[in-house]
Amino acid sequence: MTQGLTICRARLADVKAIWAIEKLSFPSPWSRWAFLTELGNPLSHTLVAGPPSPQPWKPWGYIIFWLVAGEMHILNLAVHPHHRRRGIARRLLTEALSLARTLGAQEAWLEVRPSNTPALTLYESFGFEEVGRRPQYYTDTEEDALLLVFAWEEEE
Ligand SMILES: CC(C)(COP(=O)(O)OP(=O)(O)OC[C@H]1O[C@@H](n2cnc3c(N)ncnc32)[C@H](O)[C@@H]1OP(=O)(O)O)[C@@H](O)C(=O)NCCC(=O)NCCS
């Protein structure tokens, strides 16, 4: 389903489309400034997915993670509603995990709303496991966050 998808690092010119996806995807979206800040943060990595060349480039989805002291922290992941259920988030997460591993990650962490069945199903299919709960983490709804972790298998 994701044949021909392009996955690459985000550039400044992608922020407008990323922010549009963000606003369509979350009840309390990040600001445009927040995405610009991530692009300027050396600990932060933003990958975007979009159509293959020669189609005109436009991000369809993105993932943002930090890599700190061998820990990958996934901060954001979203796919434009028109392009969901085509395997784009799966490809973005696969590429992000691979990049983080190459850069030295040993574990990957993230928070997710218990009500977010699409995201939870995705993460569990990769082997993420629930290891904790942060009470009333989401200030907009006072919903708890589930804390999920993924650990790479030890290499021989
Ligand atoms: C969660 C999200 C990123 C998934 O993006 P997507 O590109 O549609 O996901 P994919 O097509 O790669 O699906 C991969 C797997 O995720 C799970 N999944 C995705 N959408 C699902 C849904 N609506 N219901 C149940 N499972 C779902 C399935 O296991 C799916 O595999 P399958 O298609 O083989 O069954 C997308 O729904 C989204 O942007 N949601 C709003 C933002 C958000 O909640 N982000 C996560 C914050 S933690």
The ligand as an SDF file (V2000), in Angstrom:
LIG
                    3D

 48 50  0  0  0  0  0  0  0  0999 V2000
   -2.6140    6.9750   14.5310 C   0  0  0  0  0  0  0  0  0  0  0  0
   -2.3220    7.3790   13.0810 C   0  0  0  0  0  0  0  0  0  0  0  0
   -0.9850    8.1200   13.0370 C   0  0  0  0  0  0  0  0  0  0  0  0
   -2.2320    6.1120   12.2220 C   0  0  0  0  0  0  0  0  0  0  0  0
   -1.8630    6.5350   10.8980 O   0  0  0  0  0  0  0  0  0  0  0  0
   -2.1590    5.6360    9.6150 P   0  0  0  0  0  0  0  0  0  0  0  0
   -1.2170    6.0450    8.5380 O   0  0  0  0  0  0  0  0  0  0  0  0
   -3.6000    5.6620    9.3110 O   0  0  0  0  0  0  0  0  0  0  0  0
   -1.7710    4.1730   10.1450 O   0  0  0  0  0  0  0  0  0  0  0  0
   -1.3530    2.9440    9.2230 P   0  0  0  0  0  0  0  0  0  0  0  0
   -2.1900    2.9010    8.0010 O   0  0  0  0  0  0  0  0  0  0  0  0
    0.1150    2.8940    9.0790 O   0  0  0  0  0  0  0  0  0  0  0  0
   -1.8380    1.7440   10.1670 O   0  0  0  0  0  0  0  0  0  0  0  0
   -0.8920    0.9300   10.8330 C   0  0  0  0  0  0  0  0  0  0  0  0
   -1.6540    0.1090   11.8830 C   0  0  0  0  0  0  0  0  0  0  0  0
   -2.1800    0.9830   12.8960 O   0  0  0  0  0  0  0  0  0  0  0  0
   -3.4290    0.4420   13.3460 C   0  0  0  0  0  0  0  0  0  0  0  0
   -4.4930    1.3760   13.0280 N   0  0  0  0  0  0  0  0  0  0  0  0
   -4.4000    2.4970   12.2720 C   0  0  0  0  0  0  0  0  0  0  0  0
   -5.6000    3.1240   12.2250 N   0  0  0  0  0  0  0  0  0  0  0  0
   -6.4490    2.3790   12.9670 C   0  0  0  0  0  0  0  0  0  0  0  0
   -7.8260    2.5100   13.3170 C   0  0  0  0  0  0  0  0  0  0  0  0
   -8.5660    3.5400   12.8760 N   0  0  0  0  0  0  0  0  0  0  0  0
   -8.3680    1.5630   14.1150 N   0  0  0  0  0  0  0  0  0  0  0  0
   -7.6400    0.5400   14.5760 C   0  0  0  0  0  0  0  0  0  0  0  0
   -6.3240    0.3390   14.2720 N   0  0  0  0  0  0  0  0  0  0  0  0
   -5.7510    1.2610   13.4870 C   0  0  0  0  0  0  0  0  0  0  0  0
   -3.6170   -0.8830   12.6120 C   0  0  0  0  0  0  0  0  0  0  0  0
   -2.9750   -1.9050   13.3760 O   0  0  0  0  0  0  0  0  0  0  0  0
   -2.8450   -0.6280   11.3400 C   0  0  0  0  0  0  0  0  0  0  0  0
   -2.4410   -1.7810   10.6940 O   0  0  0  0  0  0  0  0  0  0  0  0
   -3.4250   -2.4520    9.5820 P   0  0  0  0  0  0  0  0  0  0  0  0
   -3.8330   -1.3400    8.6500 O   0  0  0  0  0  0  0  0  0  0  0  0
   -2.5520   -3.4670    8.9560 O   0  0  0  0  0  0  0  0  0  0  0  0
   -4.5930   -2.9790   10.3510 O   0  0  0  0  0  0  0  0  0  0  0  0
   -3.4700    8.2750   12.5030 C   0  0  0  0  0  0  0  0  0  0  0  0
   -4.7060    7.6590   12.7800 O   0  0  0  0  0  0  0  0  0  0  0  0
   -3.4690    9.6920   13.0420 C   0  0  0  0  0  0  0  0  0  0  0  0
   -2.8210   10.5810   12.5150 O   0  0  0  0  0  0  0  0  0  0  0  0
   -4.2600    9.9160   14.1300 N   0  0  0  0  0  0  0  0  0  0  0  0
   -4.3620   11.2580   14.7360 C   0  0  0  0  0  0  0  0  0  0  0  0
   -3.0700   11.6600   15.4280 C   0  0  0  0  0  0  0  0  0  0  0  0
   -2.6740   10.6690   16.5060 C   0  0  0  0  0  0  0  0  0  0  0  0
   -3.4950   10.1960   17.2850 O   0  0  0  0  0  0  0  0  0  0  0  0
   -1.3550   10.3710   16.5750 N   0  0  0  0  0  0  0  0  0  0  0  0
   -0.8000    9.4730   17.5680 C   0  0  0  0  0  0  0  0  0  0  0  0
   -0.5010   10.2280   18.8190 C   0  0  0  0  0  0  0  0  0  0  0  0
    0.1800    9.1420   20.0900 S   0  0  0  0  0  0  0  0  0  0  0  0
  1  2  1  0
  2  3  1  0
  2  4  1  0
  2 36  1  0
  4  5  1  0
  5  6  1  0
  6  7  2  0
  6  8  1  0
  6  9  1  0
  9 10  1  0
 10 11  2  0
 10 12  1  0
 10 13  1  0
 13 14  1  0
 14 15  1  0
 15 16  1  0
 15 30  1  0
 16 17  1  0
 17 18  1  0
 17 28  1  0
 18 19  1  0
 18 27  1  0
 19 20  2  0
 20 21  1  0
 21 22  1  0
 21 27  2  0
 22 23  1  0
 22 24  2  0
 24 25  1  0
 25 26  2  0
 26 27  1  0
 28 29  1  0
 28 30  1  0
 30 31  1  0
 31 32  1  0
 32 33  2  0
 32 34  1  0
 32 35  1  0
 36 37  1  0
 36 38  1  0
 38 39  2  0
 38 40  1  0
 40 41  1  0
 41 42  1  0
 42 43  1  0
 43 44  2  0
 43 45  1  0
 45 46  1  0
 46 47  1  0
 47 48  1  0
M  END
$$$$
